[in-house]
Amino acid sequence: MAILPISFMAITTETKMIKKLKEKISHKLSFWKKEKFKEIIVEYGVPFLVILIGWEIFEDIVFPAFCYWMGQYFPAFYALIPVSWIMCFHPVAVPILWWVYVRFWGSNQKKAPECSSCDGEKL
């Protein structure tokens, strides 16, 4: 097994890091396409789209602004500003918010059971 020079290892690590960063940015930007919005509305409805957009705004704008504001008092918060841009929390947060919406504000209208032997009449 050949021993690679340290500079070569650093270049490959840096290249991998840049590639991963490009993938993250591409993933963030792909969300804001018109076709993606239409696809989400058709599959899940408008409330899900509102929750998804709301979370993205919170994750990309509100949380970093809050960390900047808190960083004036506790400098460790400055380190959290890029975290929400690098890490994607919506695969965890959006299902939780969707569950909360369905549980507390979802449709409370119960459908009347339909009888198959009554030719579509409702009971």
N, C-alpha and C positions, 0 to 999 in steps of 0.2 A: 504494500500500500504506500503510495507516494505521499509525502508530507507537503501540503500546500503552503505557500508563503502566507503570512498573516495579511498582507495587503490584498491578496486575491480573495481571502475569506471575508474580509471587510467589504469588498466590492459586491460579492454575491449577497451578503446580508443586506447591504444598502439597497441593492437592486430589488430584492424581495420585499423590503419595507416600502419602497416607492411603488411597486406593483400593487401591494396590498392597500396602500393609501389611495391609489387611483381607483381600485375596485370599490372602496368605501364611498368615495366621492361620486363615482358613477351610479352606485346604488341609491345614494341620497337624491341625485338629480333625476334619476329615472322615475321616481315617484311623482314628480310634478308634471308629467305629460298628460295631455288631454285624454288620450286613449286609456290611460290607466284609470282616470277618474270615471270614465264611462263604464269600464269593465267592473269597477267596484260597485257602482250604483246598480248595475244590472244584477250582479250576483248577490249583494247583501242589502242594498237599499241606501237611502240618503242618510239615515241616522249613523250607520257605520262609517260612511264617508266623512261625516262631520266629526265623529270621534277620531278617525285617523288623521284628518287634517289638523284638528285641535291638538292632538298629541305631537305631531311633527312641529307645529309652531311652538309648543311648550318646550320640546326637546332641543330645538335649534335656536330659539330666541330667548324665551323667558328664563330657562334654567341658566344659560351662560350669563345673562344680565344679572340674575340674582347672585350668582357666584362672584361676579365682578363687584357688585354692591357690597357683599359680605367680605370680599377680599380687602376692602378698605379698613375693616376692623380686625379681621383675622387673615393674614396673608396666605395661609394654606388654602383658602378658597380659590385663589387665582389658579392653582393647579387643576381645579375641577372644570375650568372653562372649556378646554379642548376635549374633555372626556365625552361629553354628549355629542360632539361632532365626530369623534372617532368610533365610539361604541354605539350600536343600534339597540335601543331599549324597546322599540315598538313591538317586536315579536312577543314580548312579555307584557308590556303595559296595555296595549290595545285590547287583547282578549280580556284582561281584567276589567278595563273600562267598559267593554261591550257587555260583559256579564253584569256589571253594576247597572248599566242602562236597562238591560232586559229584565233584571230582577226588580228594579224599583220604578222604572218609568215606561216599561214595555206595555204593549197593548193588553189591557185588562178585559177586553171584550172576549167572552167565551163563545165559540161557535156552537150552535145547536147541533146535536148529533143527527146525522142523516140516516134514515132507514133504507136499506137497500131493497127491501120488498115493497116500499111505498112509492116507487117511481119518482124519487127525488123530493118527496114531501118531507118537511122538517117536523120533528116531534115537538 
